[in-house]
Amino acid sequence: MPTYTLEAIVLRAREYGETDRLVTLLDRDGVRRTALAKGVRRPRSSLAAGLQPFTYSRLLLWRGRSLDGISQVRVIDGLRGLREDLHSLAAATYVAELAEAFTQEGAPSPGVFNVVLGVLRSLAASRGNTETQALLLRHAEMRLLDLAGVGIELDRCLACGRELGPDRLPAGYSAELGGAVCAACRPGRPGASPLDPAAWQVLRRVRSPALQAVLRLRAEPEVVRRAAEVTATHLVYNLGRPFRSPAFLAILGEVKDGGPVRAAGAGSGAGAAAGDGQRRNGP
Protein backbone atom coordinates (compact mmCIF):
# COMPACT_ATOMS: atom_id res chain seq x y z
CA MET A 1 0.00 0.00 0.00
CA PRO A 2 1.58 3.37 -1.04
CA THR A 3 2.51 5.73 1.79
CA TYR A 4 3.63 9.33 2.12
CA THR A 5 4.64 11.76 4.86
CA LEU A 6 3.62 15.33 5.56
CA GLU A 7 3.69 17.96 8.27
CA ALA A 8 0.28 19.33 9.20
CA ILE A 9 -1.81 21.12 11.78
CA VAL A 10 -4.84 19.25 13.09
CA LEU A 11 -7.80 21.59 12.58
CA ARG A 12 -10.46 19.29 14.04
CA ALA A 13 -11.46 15.67 14.53
CA ARG A 14 -14.84 13.96 14.59
CA GLU A 15 -15.90 10.50 15.65
CA TYR A 16 -16.23 7.84 12.98
CA GLY A 17 -17.44 4.37 13.77
CA GLU A 18 -16.77 2.87 17.19
CA THR A 19 -13.05 3.55 17.60
CA ASP A 20 -11.98 5.77 14.71
CA ARG A 21 -11.92 9.48 13.92
CA LEU A 22 -11.93 11.55 10.76
CA VAL A 23 -9.22 14.19 11.11
CA THR A 24 -9.09 17.47 9.20
CA LEU A 25 -5.50 18.50 8.47
CA LEU A 26 -3.84 21.60 7.04
CA ASP A 27 -0.46 20.83 5.46
CA ARG A 28 2.44 23.17 4.75
CA ASP A 29 1.19 23.87 1.21
CA GLY A 30 -2.15 25.05 2.57
CA VAL A 31 -3.88 21.88 1.38
CA ARG A 32 -6.81 20.80 3.53
CA ARG A 33 -7.06 17.03 3.85
CA THR A 34 -9.42 14.64 5.59
CA ALA A 35 -7.78 11.43 6.81
CA LEU A 36 -8.92 8.37 8.75
CA ALA A 37 -7.32 7.65 12.13
CA LYS A 38 -8.19 4.01 12.79
CA GLY A 39 -8.42 2.96 16.42
CA VAL A 40 -7.43 6.40 17.72
CA ARG A 41 -10.20 6.34 20.36
CA ARG A 42 -8.85 3.18 21.97
CA PRO A 43 -7.21 3.86 25.37
CA ARG A 44 -3.67 2.93 24.29
CA SER A 45 -3.67 4.32 20.77
CA SER A 46 -0.24 5.61 19.70
CA LEU A 47 -1.95 8.15 17.42
CA ALA A 48 -4.01 10.02 20.02
CA ALA A 49 -1.42 12.53 21.30
CA GLY A 50 -0.44 13.75 17.84
CA LEU A 51 -4.00 14.12 16.56
CA GLN A 52 -5.42 16.45 19.18
CA PRO A 53 -6.91 19.64 17.68
CA PHE A 54 -4.34 22.38 16.99
CA THR A 55 -1.37 19.99 17.29
CA TYR A 56 1.39 20.42 14.71
CA SER A 57 2.62 16.94 13.76
CA ARG A 58 4.56 14.91 11.22
CA LEU A 59 2.39 12.12 9.86
CA LEU A 60 2.85 8.94 7.85
CA LEU A 61 -0.25 8.21 5.79
CA TRP A 62 -1.36 5.37 3.54
CA ARG A 63 -3.32 6.01 0.38
CA GLY A 64 -6.86 4.64 0.24
CA ARG A 65 -9.38 4.48 -2.57
CA SER A 66 -11.60 7.25 -1.25
CA LEU A 67 -9.91 8.25 2.00
CA ASP A 68 -6.29 8.23 3.13
CA GLY A 69 -5.40 6.85 6.55
CA ILE A 70 -2.92 7.80 9.26
CA SER A 71 -0.53 5.07 10.39
CA GLN A 72 2.08 7.02 12.42
CA VAL A 73 2.27 10.42 14.11
CA ARG A 74 5.12 12.38 15.70
CA VAL A 75 4.32 15.61 17.53
CA ILE A 76 6.37 18.62 16.41
CA ASP A 77 4.61 21.21 18.57
CA GLY A 78 1.76 20.21 20.88
CA LEU A 79 0.77 23.87 21.53
CA ARG A 80 -0.37 22.86 25.01
CA GLY A 81 -1.02 26.45 26.04
CA LEU A 82 -4.09 26.51 23.81
CA ARG A 83 -5.80 23.92 26.00
CA GLU A 84 -4.92 25.46 29.37
CA ASP A 85 -7.61 28.13 29.48
CA LEU A 86 -11.03 28.46 27.88
CA HIS A 87 -10.39 31.74 26.06
CA SER A 88 -7.25 30.41 24.35
CA LEU A 89 -9.14 27.27 23.33
CA ALA A 90 -12.01 29.29 21.86
CA ALA A 91 -9.58 31.59 20.03
CA ALA A 92 -7.74 28.60 18.54
CA THR A 93 -11.05 27.07 17.48
CA TYR A 94 -11.87 30.27 15.61
CA VAL A 95 -8.50 30.22 13.83
CA ALA A 96 -9.19 26.61 12.80
CA GLU A 97 -12.62 27.68 11.49
CA LEU A 98 -10.98 30.42 9.45
CA ALA A 99 -8.39 27.98 8.11
CA GLU A 100 -11.12 25.64 6.88
CA ALA A 101 -13.07 28.50 5.30
CA PHE A 102 -10.06 29.78 3.35
CA THR A 103 -8.83 26.42 2.06
CA GLN A 104 -10.16 23.67 -0.17
CA GLU A 105 -9.97 19.92 0.14
CA GLY A 106 -7.00 18.68 -1.88
CA ALA A 107 -6.03 22.10 -3.31
CA PRO A 108 -3.12 24.32 -2.19
CA SER A 109 -3.71 27.74 -0.62
CA PRO A 110 -0.23 29.32 -0.46
CA GLY A 111 0.59 31.25 2.69
CA VAL A 112 -2.32 30.01 4.80
CA PHE A 113 -0.30 27.43 6.78
CA ASN A 114 2.27 29.99 7.96
CA VAL A 115 -0.44 32.42 9.08
CA VAL A 116 -2.35 29.74 10.95
CA LEU A 117 0.68 28.20 12.67
CA GLY A 118 2.11 31.59 13.60
CA VAL A 119 -1.16 32.76 15.14
CA LEU A 120 -1.74 29.49 17.01
CA ARG A 121 1.76 29.61 18.49
CA SER A 122 1.31 33.23 19.51
CA LEU A 123 -2.09 32.48 21.07
CA ALA A 124 -0.50 29.67 23.10
CA ALA A 125 2.31 31.96 24.25
CA SER A 126 -0.10 34.77 25.22
CA ARG A 127 -2.64 32.72 27.16
CA GLY A 128 -4.32 34.83 29.80
CA ASN A 129 -3.77 38.03 27.77
CA THR A 130 -7.11 38.41 26.04
CA GLU A 131 -6.25 41.85 24.61
CA THR A 132 -3.25 40.47 22.71
CA GLN A 133 -5.25 37.43 21.62
CA ALA A 134 -7.99 39.67 20.18
CA LEU A 135 -5.37 41.49 18.08
CA LEU A 136 -3.98 38.14 16.91
CA LEU A 137 -7.43 37.09 15.73
CA ARG A 138 -7.81 40.33 13.77
CA HIS A 139 -4.37 39.63 12.24
CA ALA A 140 -5.53 36.16 11.17
CA GLU A 141 -8.69 37.55 9.60
CA MET A 142 -6.92 40.33 7.71
CA ARG A 143 -4.05 38.15 6.48
CA LEU A 144 -6.32 35.35 5.26
CA LEU A 145 -8.61 37.82 3.51
CA ASP A 146 -5.59 39.37 1.78
CA LEU A 147 -4.23 35.96 0.72
CA ALA A 148 -7.62 35.08 -0.76
CA GLY A 149 -7.70 38.31 -2.77
CA VAL A 150 -10.70 39.77 -0.94
CA GLY A 151 -8.93 42.01 1.56
CA ILE A 152 -10.45 45.15 3.04
CA GLU A 153 -9.38 48.32 1.20
CA LEU A 154 -8.14 50.78 3.82
CA ASP A 155 -5.76 53.06 1.91
CA ARG A 156 -8.32 55.01 -0.10
CA CYS A 157 -11.99 55.89 -0.04
CA LEU A 158 -13.80 53.46 -2.32
CA ALA A 159 -16.53 55.99 -3.08
CA CYS A 160 -14.39 58.91 -4.33
CA GLY A 161 -11.05 57.15 -4.81
CA ARG A 162 -9.04 59.63 -2.74
CA GLU A 163 -6.26 58.53 -0.43
CA LEU A 164 -7.15 58.28 3.24
CA GLY A 165 -4.97 59.98 5.85
CA PRO A 166 -4.87 62.89 8.32
CA ASP A 167 -6.57 65.22 5.83
CA ARG A 168 -9.24 62.68 4.78
CA LEU A 169 -10.19 60.34 7.60
CA PRO A 170 -12.42 57.30 7.22
CA ALA A 171 -15.95 57.42 8.63
CA GLY A 172 -17.48 54.19 7.40
CA TYR A 173 -16.98 50.73 5.94
CA SER A 174 -18.96 49.50 2.93
CA ALA A 175 -19.20 45.75 2.44
CA GLU A 176 -20.60 46.34 -1.04
CA LEU A 177 -17.56 48.38 -2.08
CA GLY A 178 -15.14 46.28 -0.07
CA GLY A 179 -13.53 48.85 2.19
CA ALA A 180 -13.40 52.27 3.78
CA VAL A 181 -15.48 55.32 2.94
CA CYS A 182 -14.39 58.85 3.88
CA ALA A 183 -16.45 61.29 5.95
CA ALA A 184 -17.45 63.29 2.87
CA CYS A 185 -18.82 60.22 1.08
CA ARG A 186 -20.39 58.45 4.06
CA PRO A 187 -23.81 60.23 3.78
CA GLY A 188 -24.18 58.77 0.29
CA ARG A 189 -23.72 55.25 1.63
CA PRO A 190 -26.56 54.71 4.12
CA GLY A 191 -25.81 50.97 4.27
CA ALA A 192 -22.22 51.53 5.39
CA SER A 193 -21.28 50.57 8.94
CA PRO A 194 -19.17 52.80 11.22
CA LEU A 195 -15.39 52.84 10.89
CA ASP A 196 -13.73 55.43 13.11
CA PRO A 197 -10.06 56.49 12.71
CA ALA A 198 -8.90 54.48 15.76
CA ALA A 199 -10.39 51.21 14.51
CA TRP A 200 -9.09 51.99 11.01
CA GLN A 201 -5.55 52.34 12.36
CA VAL A 202 -5.83 49.01 14.24
CA LEU A 203 -6.95 47.23 11.06
CA ARG A 204 -4.10 48.73 9.07
CA ARG A 205 -1.52 47.66 11.64
CA VAL A 206 -2.76 44.11 12.26
CA ARG A 207 -2.67 43.52 8.52
CA SER A 208 1.14 43.50 8.66
CA PRO A 209 2.70 40.15 7.69
CA ALA A 210 5.19 40.70 10.55
CA LEU A 211 3.60 38.95 13.51
CA GLN A 212 6.05 40.53 15.96
CA ALA A 213 4.72 43.98 15.00
CA VAL A 214 1.22 42.82 15.88
CA LEU A 215 2.42 41.47 19.23
CA ARG A 216 3.90 44.90 20.05
CA LEU A 217 0.66 46.69 19.22
CA ARG A 218 -1.38 48.17 22.05
CA ALA A 219 -5.00 49.25 21.60
CA GLU A 220 -8.03 49.82 23.78
CA PRO A 221 -10.30 46.73 23.92
CA GLU A 222 -13.30 48.76 22.73
CA VAL A 223 -11.36 49.93 19.65
CA VAL A 224 -10.41 46.33 18.85
CA ARG A 225 -14.06 45.30 19.23
CA ARG A 226 -15.09 47.95 16.72
CA ALA A 227 -12.41 46.69 14.33
CA ALA A 228 -13.71 43.14 14.85
CA GLU A 229 -17.19 44.20 13.75
CA VAL A 230 -15.74 45.42 10.44
CA THR A 231 -13.82 42.20 9.78
CA ALA A 232 -16.85 40.13 10.79
CA THR A 233 -19.05 41.98 8.31
CA HIS A 234 -16.46 41.58 5.57
CA LEU A 235 -16.09 37.86 6.24
CA VAL A 236 -19.85 37.25 6.15
CA TYR A 237 -20.24 39.30 2.98
CA ASN A 238 -17.47 37.46 1.13
CA LEU A 239 -17.88 33.94 2.51
CA GLY A 240 -21.65 33.92 2.82
CA ARG A 241 -21.84 32.69 6.41
CA PRO A 242 -20.94 33.75 9.96
CA PHE A 243 -18.59 31.83 12.21
CA ARG A 244 -19.59 30.15 15.47
CA SER A 245 -16.55 30.73 17.68
CA PRO A 246 -16.68 34.57 17.90
CA ALA A 247 -20.07 34.37 19.60
CA PHE A 248 -18.58 32.13 22.30
CA LEU A 249 -15.58 34.45 22.66
CA ALA A 250 -18.04 37.31 23.19
CA ILE A 251 -19.77 35.37 25.96
CA LEU A 252 -16.39 34.83 27.63
CA GLY A 253 -15.82 38.57 27.30
CA GLU A 254 -19.08 39.26 29.12
CA VAL A 255 -17.99 37.02 31.98
CA LYS A 256 -14.56 38.72 32.17
CA ASP A 257 -15.78 42.32 31.85
CA GLY A 258 -19.08 42.00 33.69
CA GLY A 259 -21.00 43.64 30.86
CA PRO A 260 -22.55 42.89 27.45
CA VAL A 261 -20.27 42.45 24.46
CA ARG A 262 -21.53 42.25 20.90
CA ALA A 263 -20.68 38.97 19.22
CA ALA A 264 -18.56 40.03 16.27
CA GLY A 265 -19.04 37.51 13.49
CA ALA A 266 -22.52 36.52 14.63
CA GLY A 267 -25.71 38.50 14.08
CA SER A 268 -24.16 41.96 13.96
CA GLY A 269 -21.85 41.18 11.03
CA ALA A 270 -24.48 39.28 9.06
CA GLY A 271 -27.04 42.04 9.42
CA ALA A 272 -24.65 44.77 8.37
CA ALA A 273 -23.55 42.82 5.32
CA ALA A 274 -27.12 42.15 4.25
CA GLY A 275 -27.96 45.84 4.47
CA ASP A 276 -25.11 46.99 2.24
CA GLY A 277 -25.66 45.00 -0.92
CA GLN A 278 -25.37 41.51 -2.33
CA ARG A 279 -22.56 39.15 -1.34
CA ARG A 280 -19.44 39.01 -3.47
CA ASN A 281 -17.82 35.76 -4.47
CA GLY A 282 -15.54 34.34 -1.76
CA PRO A 283 -12.26 32.43 -2.08
C-alpha positions in Angstrom: 0.0 0.0 0.0 1.6 3.4 -1.0 2.5 5.7 1.8 3.6 9.3 2.1 4.6 11.8 4.9 3.6 15.3 5.6 3.7 18.0 8.3 0.3 19.3 9.2 -1.8 21.1 11.8 -4.8 19.2 13.1 -7.8 21.6 12.6 -10.5 19.3 14.0 -11.5 15.7 14.5 -14.8 14.0 14.6 -15.9 10.5 15.6 -16.2 7.8 13.0 -17.4 4.4 13.8 -16.8 2.9 17.2 -13.0 3.5 17.6 -12.0 5.8 14.7 -11.9 9.5 13.9 -11.9 11.5 10.8 -9.2 14.2 11.1 -9.1 17.5 9.2 -5.5 18.5 8.5 -3.8 21.6 7.0 -0.5 20.8 5.5 2.4 23.2 4.7 1.2 23.9 1.2 -2.1 25.0 2.6 -3.9 21.9 1.4 -6.8 20.8 3.5 -7.1 17.0 3.9 -9.4 14.6 5.6 -7.8 11.4 6.8 -8.9 8.4 8.8 -7.3 7.6 12.1 -8.2 4.0 12.8 -8.4 3.0 16.4 -7.4 6.4 17.7 -10.2 6.3 20.4 -8.9 3.2 22.0 -7.2 3.9 25.4 -3.7 2.9 24.3 -3.7 4.3 20.8 -0.2 5.6 19.7 -2.0 8.1 17.4 -4.0 10.0 20.0 -1.4 12.5 21.3 -0.4 13.8 17.8 -4.0 14.1 16.6 -5.4 16.5 19.2 -6.9 19.6 17.7 -4.3 22.4 17.0 -1.4 20.0 17.3 1.4 20.4 14.7 2.6 16.9 13.8 4.6 14.9 11.2 2.4 12.1 9.9 2.8 8.9 7.9 -0.3 8.2 5.8 -1.4 5.4 3.5 -3.3 6.0 0.4 -6.9 4.6 0.2 -9.4 4.5 -2.6 -11.6 7.3 -1.3 -9.9 8.3 2.0 -6.3 8.2 3.1 -5.4 6.8 6.6 -2.9 7.8 9.3 -0.5 5.1 10.4 2.1 7.0 12.4 2.3 10.4 14.1 5.1 12.4 15.7 4.3 15.6 17.5 6.4 18.6 16.4 4.6 21.2 18.6 1.8 20.2 20.9 0.8 23.9 21.5 -0.4 22.9 25.0 -1.0 26.5 26.0 -4.1 26.5 23.8 -5.8 23.9 26.0 -4.9 25.5 29.4 -7.6 28.1 29.5 -11.0 28.5 27.9 -10.4 31.7 26.1 -7.3 30.4 24.3 -9.1 27.3 23.3 -12.0 29.3 21.9 -9.6 31.6 20.0 -7.7 28.6 18.5 -11.0 27.1 17.5 -11.9 30.3 15.6 -8.5 30.2 13.8 -9.2 26.6 12.8 -12.6 27.7 11.5 -11.0 30.4 9.5 -8.4 28.0 8.1 -11.1 25.6 6.9 -13.1 28.5 5.3 -10.1 29.8 3.3 -8.8 26.4 2.1 -10.2 23.7 -0.2 -10.0 19.9 0.1 -7.0 18.7 -1.9 -6.0 22.1 -3.3 -3.1 24.3 -2.2 -3.7 27.7 -0.6 -0.2 29.3 -0.5 0.6 31.3 2.7 -2.3 30.0 4.8 -0.3 27.4 6.8 2.3 30.0 8.0 -0.4 32.4 9.1 -2.4 29.7 11.0 0.7 28.2 12.7 2.1 31.6 13.6 -1.2 32.8 15.1 -1.7 29.5 17.0 1.8 29.6 18.5 1.3 33.2 19.5 -2.1 32.5 21.1 -0.5 29.7 23.1 2.3 32.0 24.3 -0.1 34.8 25.2 -2.6 32.7 27.2 -4.3 34.8 29.8 -3.8 38.0 27.8 -7.1 38.4 26.0 -6.2 41.8 24.6 -3.2 40.5 22.7 -5.2 37.4 21.6 -8.0 39.7 20.2 -5.4 41.5 18.1 -4.0 38.1 16.9 -7.4 37.1 15.7 -7.8 40.3 13.8 -4.4 39.6 12.2 -5.5 36.2 11.2 -8.7 37.6 9.6 -6.9 40.3 7.7 -4.1 38.2 6.5 -6.3 35.3 5.3 -8.6 37.8 3.5 -5.6 39.4 1.8 -4.2 36.0 0.7 -7.6 35.1 -0.8 -7.7 38.3 -2.8 -10.7 39.8 -0.9 -8.9 42.0 1.6 -10.5 45.2 3.0 -9.4 48.3 1.2 -8.1 50.8 3.8 -5.8 53.1 1.9 -8.3 55.0 -0.1 -12.0 55.9 0.0 -13.8 53.5 -2.3 -16.5 56.0 -3.1 -14.4 58.9 -4.3 -11.0 57.1 -4.8 -9.0 59.6 -2.7 -6.3 58.5 -0.4 -7.1 58.3 3.2 -5.0 60.0 5.9 -4.9 62.9 8.3 -6.6 65.2 5.8 -9.2 62.7 4.8 -10.2 60.3 7.6 -12.4 57.3 7.2 -15.9 57.4 8.6 -17.5 54.2 7.4 -17.0 50.7 5.9 -19.0 49.5 2.9 -19.2 45.7 2.4 -20.6 46.3 -1.0 -17.6 48.4 -2.1 -15.1 46.3 -0.1 -13.5 48.8 2.2 -13.4 52.3 3.8 -15.5 55.3 2.9 -14.4 58.8 3.9 -16.5 61.3 6.0 -17.5 63.3 2.9 -18.8 60.2 1.1 -20.4 58.4 4.1 -23.8 60.2 3.8 -24.2 58.8 0.3 -23.7 55.2 1.6 -26.6 54.7 4.1 -25.8 51.0 4.3 -22.2 51.5 5.4 -21.3 50.6 8.9 -19.2 52.8 11.2 -15.4 52.8 10.9 -13.7 55.4 13.1 -10.1 56.5 12.7 -8.9 54.5 15.8 -10.4 51.2 14.5 -9.1 52.0 11.0 -5.6 52.3 12.4 -5.8 49.0 14.2 -7.0 47.2 11.1 -4.1 48.7 9.1 -1.5 47.7 11.6 -2.8 44.1 12.3 -2.7 43.5 8.5 1.1 43.5 8.7 2.7 40.1 7.7 5.2 40.7 10.6 3.6 38.9 13.5 6.0 40.5 16.0 4.7 44.0 15.0 1.2 42.8 15.9 2.4 41.5 19.2 3.9 44.9 20.1 0.7 46.7 19.2 -1.4 48.2 22.1 -5.0 49.2 21.6 -8.0 49.8 23.8 -10.3 46.7 23.9 -13.3 48.8 22.7 -11.4 49.9 19.6 -10.4 46.3 18.9 -14.1 45.3 19.2 -15.1 48.0 16.7 -12.4 46.7 14.3 -13.7 43.1 14.8 -17.2 44.2 13.8 -15.7 45.4 10.4 -13.8 42.2 9.8 -16.8 40.1 10.8 -19.0 42.0 8.3 -16.5 41.6 5.6 -16.1 37.9 6.2 -19.8 37.3 6.2 -20.2 39.3 3.0 -17.5 37.5 1.1 -17.9 33.9 2.5 -21.7 33.9 2.8 -21.8 32.7 6.4 -20.9 33.8 10.0 -18.6 31.8 12.2 -19.6 30.1 15.5 -16.5 30.7 17.7 -16.7 34.6 17.9 -20.1 34.4 19.6 -18.6 32.1 22.3 -15.6 34.4 22.7 -18.0 37.3 23.2 -19.8 35.4 26.0 -16.4 34.8 27.6 -15.8 38.6 27.3 -19.1 39.3 29.1 -18.0 37.0 32.0 -14.6 38.7 32.2 -15.8 42.3 31.9 -19.1 42.0 33.7 -21.0 43.6 30.9 -22.5 42.9 27.5 -20.3 42.5 24.5 -21.5 42.2 20.9 -20.7 39.0 19.2 -18.6 40.0 16.3 -19.0 37.5 13.5 -22.5 36.5 14.6 -25.7 38.5 14.1 -24.2 42.0 14.0 -21.9 41.2 11.0 -24.5 39.3 9.1 -27.0 42.0 9.4 -24.6 44.8 8.4 -23.5 42.8 5.3 -27.1 42.2 4.2 -28.0 45.8 4.5 -25.1 47.0 2.2 -25.7 45.0 -0.9 -25.4 41.5 -2.3 -22.6 39.1 -1.3 -19.4 39.0 -3.5 -17.8 35.8 -4.5 -15.5 34.3 -1.8 -12.3 32.4 -2.1 
